[in-house]
Amino acid sequence: MKLNFLLGFSLLVAGLCGTSPASAQSDAGSRALAVQLFDEAEALFAKEQLAQACPKYAESYRLDPQLGVLVYLAECYEKNGQVASAWGSFREAEEIARKRGDARGEHARERARALEPRLSYLTIEVPEPVRVPGLEVLRGGVPVAPVLWSARAAVDAGTHQVEVRASGYKPWQGSVVAAAEGGSATLRVPKLDPLPAGASAPAGAADAPAARGTSRRIAAIAVGGLGLVGVGVGGFFGLSAQSSLSEAKGLCNENDYCTPRGDTLRSSAKSKALVATVATGVGAAALVTAAVLWFTAPKPDASIAGNPARRRQAWVVAPTPGAWGMEVSHAF
């Protein structure tokens, strides 16, 4: 009875949650690395090496998001003159603490309010005539959401690089300096110049979403295949464990005493049940990951699909930005 319950429960949990010892080990490894990075950041902060300390605090928080680490990160940003980053981190810490009923929320709120008069702002003006289909605006290599176009946004003081691109147009780049301590700056994006007829867009322009979409689908197929193998192995060992348990029943009496052969079969059934749980959990997790990769992959641009010159692109193997996996590609 106990073994039957173990088999049913383990397969149910694996199917619903996709948990496995491997994922638990990964979480433990991330926490250990987060602690190491935090200790290194503390040592650098004590030496006033803020430019090196803040990224380590940030990575420690990314690996293991602890409220205390976020507060330390905000303080590091503030001391390093990154007022907007500090303000945003304190606001985030305030919100987390409020939800948890943590007293540190009041401290974070006060620090954020004290920084507000010191914030610098940047406005990237994108007039309506400039907003051609597929337009992308990036600041420091990070996309700026359309809702923030022509809107004032808090930024750290210093020089900000802005890139604007769209399929079928020449990309444009500009820079603007945001003054410290309450300063503001504005950058106006000009109309993009169309590419000459038959010319292909520069590498890394609007072809990037299509490349990422194809790469994610390739990764989804690969990960999904591994998931199916994992589920198949789990099912095989689950059935094998059930078979061993059924065979053992004939070698045990009503008082649960078994012959040596019966004990061996029961032990084998338990081992197979464990393998079934792990394999099914890993397989289920892989299938979920594959589904996410597939359904979140950007769709190909119809304008690119209809242009043979733009389809002939050299593809490479590289990490997929903002997602799990690798981009696998070849020349058409």
C-alpha positions in Angstrom: 0.0 0.0 0.0 2.8 2.4 0.9 4.6 1.8 -2.4 1.4 2.2 -4.4 0.8 5.5 -2.7 4.4 6.6 -3.4 4.1 5.8 -7.1 0.8 7.6 -7.5 1.8 10.6 -5.5 5.2 11.0 -7.0 3.9 10.8 -10.6 1.1 13.3 -9.7 3.6 15.8 -8.2 6.0 15.4 -11.0 3.3 15.9 -13.6 1.8 19.0 -12.0 4.9 20.8 -10.7 7.7 19.5 -12.8 10.0 19.5 -9.8 13.2 17.4 -9.5 16.3 17.0 -7.4 18.2 18.7 -10.3 16.2 21.9 -9.9 16.6 21.9 -6.1 20.4 21.6 -6.6 20.3 24.5 -9.0 18.4 26.7 -6.5 20.9 25.8 -3.8 23.8 26.6 -6.1 22.2 30.0 -7.0 21.8 30.8 -3.3 25.4 29.9 -2.6 26.7 32.1 -5.4 24.4 34.9 -4.3 25.9 34.8 -0.8 29.4 34.8 -2.2 28.7 37.8 -4.4 27.1 39.6 -1.5 30.2 39.1 0.6 32.4 40.3 -2.2 30.2 43.4 -2.6 30.4 44.2 1.1 34.2 44.1 1.0 34.3 46.3 -2.1 31.8 48.7 -0.6 33.9 49.0 2.6 36.9 50.0 0.4 34.7 52.7 -1.4 35.1 50.7 -4.7 31.5 51.4 -5.5 31.6 50.8 -9.3 32.6 47.2 -8.6 30.4 46.7 -5.6 27.1 47.7 -7.0 27.0 45.1 -9.9 27.8 42.4 -7.4 25.0 43.4 -5.2 22.7 43.5 -8.2 23.7 40.0 -9.4 23.4 38.6 -5.8 19.8 40.0 -5.7 19.0 38.6 -9.1 20.2 35.1 -8.1 18.4 35.2 -4.7 16.1 38.2 -4.3 16.3 39.0 -0.6 14.9 42.3 0.7 18.1 43.1 2.7 20.2 42.7 -0.4 18.0 45.1 -2.3 18.3 47.7 0.4 22.1 47.4 0.3 22.0 47.7 -3.5 20.0 50.9 -3.3 22.4 52.4 -0.8 25.3 51.4 -3.1 23.6 53.1 -6.0 23.0 56.3 -4.0 26.6 56.5 -2.8 27.8 55.9 -6.3 25.8 58.8 -7.7 23.2 56.7 -9.5 20.3 58.5 -8.0 17.6 57.1 -10.3 18.7 53.5 -9.8 18.8 54.1 -6.0 15.4 55.7 -6.0 13.9 52.8 -8.0 15.5 50.2 -5.8 14.3 51.9 -2.6 10.7 52.1 -4.1 10.9 48.4 -5.0 12.1 47.5 -1.5 9.3 49.6 0.0 6.7 47.7 -2.0 8.1 44.3 -1.1 8.4 45.2 2.6 4.8 46.5 2.6 3.4 43.2 1.2 5.4 41.3 3.8 4.6 43.6 6.7 8.4 44.2 7.1 9.5 47.3 9.2 12.2 48.0 6.7 9.6 49.4 4.3 9.4 52.6 6.3 13.2 53.1 6.0 13.0 52.4 2.2 10.1 54.8 1.8 11.9 57.7 3.6 15.1 57.2 1.6 13.1 57.1 -1.7 11.3 60.4 -0.8 14.6 62.0 0.1 16.0 61.2 -3.3 13.0 62.5 -5.4 14.2 66.1 -5.5 17.6 65.0 -6.8 16.3 62.9 -9.7 17.4 63.7 -13.3 15.0 63.2 -16.1 15.3 62.4 -19.8 12.7 62.8 -22.5 13.1 60.9 -25.8 10.7 62.7 -28.1 9.3 60.4 -30.9 7.0 62.6 -33.0 4.1 60.8 -34.7 5.5 61.2 -38.2 8.7 59.3 -37.0 6.7 56.3 -35.7 6.9 54.0 -38.7 5.7 50.4 -38.4 8.2 48.2 -36.5 10.0 51.2 -35.0 12.4 50.4 -32.1 13.9 52.9 -29.7 16.8 51.7 -27.5 18.6 53.5 -24.7 21.9 52.0 -23.7 21.0 48.9 -25.7 17.7 48.4 -23.8 14.4 48.8 -25.6 12.3 51.8 -24.5 8.6 50.9 -24.4 6.4 52.9 -26.7 4.4 54.2 -23.7 7.6 56.0 -22.6 8.2 57.7 -25.9 8.0 61.5 -25.5 7.5 60.9 -21.8 9.7 62.1 -19.0 11.6 59.3 -17.4 13.9 59.3 -14.3 17.5 58.3 -15.3 20.9 58.3 -13.8 23.0 61.3 -14.6 25.5 61.0 -17.4 25.6 60.4 -21.1 22.9 58.2 -22.6 23.3 56.5 -26.0 20.0 56.2 -28.0 19.5 54.0 -31.1 16.5 54.0 -33.3 15.8 51.4 -36.0 13.1 50.0 -38.2 12.8 47.5 -41.0 13.5 49.2 -44.3 15.1 52.3 -42.8 18.6 53.4 -42.0 19.3 53.2 -38.2 19.9 56.4 -36.3 22.1 56.9 -33.3 22.4 59.9 -30.9 23.5 60.8 -27.4 22.3 63.1 -24.7 23.7 64.2 -21.4 21.4 64.1 -18.3 22.7 66.6 -15.7 23.0 65.5 -12.1 20.9 66.7 -9.2 17.5 67.5 -10.6 18.6 68.2 -14.2 16.6 67.3 -17.3 17.4 66.7 -20.9 15.5 66.1 -24.1 16.5 64.2 -27.3 14.3 64.5 -30.4 14.3 61.6 -32.8 14.4 62.6 -36.5 12.6 60.8 -39.3 14.5 57.8 -40.5 15.9 57.7 -44.0 14.5 54.8 -46.1 17.0 52.2 -47.4 17.8 52.2 -51.1 15.7 49.8 -53.1 17.0 46.2 -52.8 19.3 47.1 -49.9 19.2 44.9 -46.8 18.9 46.3 -43.3 22.1 46.4 -41.2 22.8 43.4 -39.1 21.1 43.5 -35.8 18.2 45.8 -37.0 14.7 44.6 -37.5 15.8 41.1 -38.6 16.7 40.4 -35.0 13.1 39.6 -33.8 12.7 37.1 -36.7 16.1 35.5 -35.9 15.2 35.3 -32.2 11.8 33.8 -33.1 13.3 31.1 -35.2 16.0 30.4 -32.6 13.5 30.0 -29.9 11.4 27.6 -31.9 14.5 25.5 -32.6 15.3 25.5 -28.9 11.7 24.7 -28.1 11.8 21.6 -30.4 15.1 20.4 -28.8 13.9 21.0 -25.3 10.5 19.4 -26.1 12.2 16.3 -27.5 14.2 15.9 -24.2 10.9 16.4 -22.3 9.2 13.6 -24.2 12.2 11.3 -23.6 12.1 12.2 -19.9 8.3 11.5 -19.6 8.8 8.3 -21.6 11.5 7.1 -19.4 9.5 8.0 -16.3 6.5 6.1 -17.6 8.6 3.0 -18.4 10.1 2.9 -15.0 6.7 3.6 -13.4 5.2 0.6 -15.1 8.2 -1.5 -14.4 7.9 -0.6 -10.7 4.2 -1.5 -10.7 5.0 -4.8 -12.3 7.7 -5.6 -9.7 5.3 -4.7 -6.9 2.6 -6.9 -8.3 5.0 -9.9 -8.6 6.2 -9.3 -5.0 2.6 -9.6 -3.7 2.5 -13.3 -4.5 5.7 -13.8 -2.5 4.5 -12.1 0.7 1.8 -13.2 3.2 -1.0 -11.3 4.9 1.4 -10.2 7.7 3.7 -8.6 5.1 6.4 -11.1 5.5 8.1 -11.9 2.2 10.5 -14.4 0.8 14.0 -13.1 -0.1 12.8 -12.9 -3.7 9.8 -10.8 -2.6 12.0 -8.4 -0.6 14.3 -8.0 -3.6 11.3 -7.2 -5.9 10.0 -4.7 -3.4 13.4 -3.0 -3.1 13.6 -2.9 -6.9 10.1 -1.4 -7.2 11.1 1.4 -4.8 14.2 2.2 -6.8 12.3 2.2 -10.1 9.6 4.5 -8.6 12.2 7.0 -7.6 13.7 7.0 -11.1 10.2 7.4 -12.5 9.6 10.4 -10.3 12.8 12.2 -11.2 12.6 11.4 -15.0 8.9 12.4 -15.2 9.6 15.6 -13.3 12.5 16.6 -15.5 10.5 15.7 -18.6 7.5 17.7 -17.5 9.6 20.7 -16.7 11.3 20.5 -20.1 7.9 20.3 -21.9 6.7 23.4 -20.0 9.9 25.2 -21.0 9.5 24.2 -24.6 5.9 25.5 -24.6 6.9 28.8 -23.2 9.8 29.1 -25.7 7.5 28.2 -28.6 4.5 30.5 -27.8 6.6 33.5 -26.8 8.8 33.4 -29.9 8.5 36.6 -32.0 6.6 36.0 -35.3 8.5 36.6 -38.5 8.1 39.9 -40.3 6.0 39.5 -43.4 8.1 42.2 -45.1 11.2 40.1 -44.6 9.6 36.9 -45.7 8.7 38.5 -49.0 12.2 39.8 -49.7 14.7 37.1 -50.8 17.7 39.3 -50.4 16.9 39.7 -46.7 16.2 36.0 -46.2 19.8 35.1 -47.2 21.4 35.9 -43.8 24.3 34.2 -42.1 23.1 32.9 -38.7 25.3 32.0 -35.8 25.3 30.2 -32.5 24.9 32.6 -29.6 23.0 33.1 -26.3 19.3 34.1 -26.7 18.9 37.6 -25.2 16.3 37.7 -22.4 15.5 33.9 -22.6 16.8 30.6 -21.7 18.8 28.6 -24.3 21.1 29.1 -27.4 20.4 30.5 -30.8 21.3 27.8 -33.4 21.3 28.9 -37.1 22.8 28.3 -40.5 23.1 30.1 -43.8 20.3 29.7 -46.3 
